[in-house]
Amino acid sequence: MDKLGVKDYNDIISIISEGKAKNVLEEEDRDFPSKFIFKLIKSEPRLWKYGLKVIW
């Protein structure tokens, strides 16, 4: 996560607080991270950009 800057974190918070992703965070079970992350990214495709930054 060191690959993300302050602007990236602010953008992520803005995206999540806008709607669908927020619902996923509030309602979905986080005991199974792979399923949870898939649902989160599916609900808000703009999050892919940040996931790829962390991986690369």
Secondary structure, DSSP 8 states (H G I E B T S, - for coil): -TT--HHHHHHHHHHHHTSHHHHHHHHS--SSHHHHHHHHHHH-GGGHHHHHHHH-
